[in-house]
Amino acid sequence: MTDNDKTTAMDADARREAVEVQEVTSGRRADVIVIGGGIGGLSTAVNLTRAGLTVKLYERQADFGEVGAGMQIASNCTRILDDMGLLEEAKSLGVLPERMVMRDALDARPLLTLDLGRVEERYGHPYMVIHRSDLHGIFLRAALRAGVELHGGTKCVGYDNTAVGARVTFADGTFDEADVVIAADGMHSVARKLLVSDEPVNSAYVAYRGAVPIAQARANDIDERAVQVYVGPGCHFVQYGLRGGEMFNQVAVFESPKALRGEEDWGTPDELDAAFAATCEPVQKGLPLMWRDRWWRMFDRNPILNWVTGRIALLGDAAHPPLQYMAQGAIMAIEDGWVLAEHVKRSRDADGALDWEAVLAAYNAVRPEHCRRILTTGRVWGRLWHLRDPERLQRNAVFDSIDPHYWAFTDWVWGPTALFPADEPAMFRPIPLAPTSV
């Protein structure tokens, strides 16, 4: 199986919401074209339509669906879902866990425990876990209700600015134009090349996933009401319930020795087994439930602080593909589109005319810096999770001393999404590792 196959393959559970959308072509020029029918592209199209714009969305796949398993969405995302009128639907499909527990992957002892009920009290909205395809389906149905013009099976190969907006060119030689084009075309964005010449950064880590009926996991004495994260030397393991508690999701992440040696065939099941060989019993019980016929190599890109060129703007992974440690990848994309739409609402004159230069400038002033913080902190957080002795013991000692409700670590992420740079809260101060005699 090639790497591309691994990232596009799916089974019935992983893509339950795959929907073939009958193309409706209005023949009219839209206010906005969105390229990419993933979570970021669809949610942006919905928010821009709610702001009074006409939107066309083009997706390269013939049908609309999501690959993957579970995802965590913190209160900065559920707040936006609430604003969009979609939170109750999300709650009906997801799980509101009661607590988050970080444990040492070698001895299973708890390092940090967070009462997620107190998270909702502080930020006004819940912490949720949900299947990626379920969240994608929520936005797809919302787009259909809102009248977003959806086009599947249309691959964008070029972007250009024009005298009155922007143009996209498709693989079949056709093109379309709008006042603004939003490039939500993913990690390997064609539009990003207009702004920067860079390549994805290989972390040498790989993720295995597995979502199974909850009955298959209960024999392992799981905690169905918790998000559990086991952090270990060069690896970590995540567990939580999905789909109203009907399914159980697991993620196993580890550093690949083959990748570090520059070998092409890396992240294979034998490396998975070796990486977790010394881990505790709960992790050992969970590993047999992982999908072993596919894996996801973990790449990000270095942050860039300009996402706009003329009337073309990057959004989501096209602008800021992260490593997964902050659990903010899809959330950042949803925030991007919500912020853009909020500035659309604020940038109309008395006659209703829209100042797109002001909209894009406001978007570009606030979102790149916030996402830079997420990307760089995610890299640091990943290193912290995967420390080996003696640094692992030093980390555990520091975690033992932290009040789990010391909100500085989450306020800058889980609080209200900033619309202006002045609204962005200060980041936390890192706590240095101290020598330990343990």
Order of alpha helices (4+ residues) and beta strands (2+ residues): alpha-beta-beta-alpha-beta-beta-beta-alpha-alpha-beta-beta-alpha-beta-alpha-beta-beta-beta-beta-beta-alpha-beta-beta-beta-alpha-alpha-alpha-beta-beta-beta-alpha-alpha-alpha-alpha
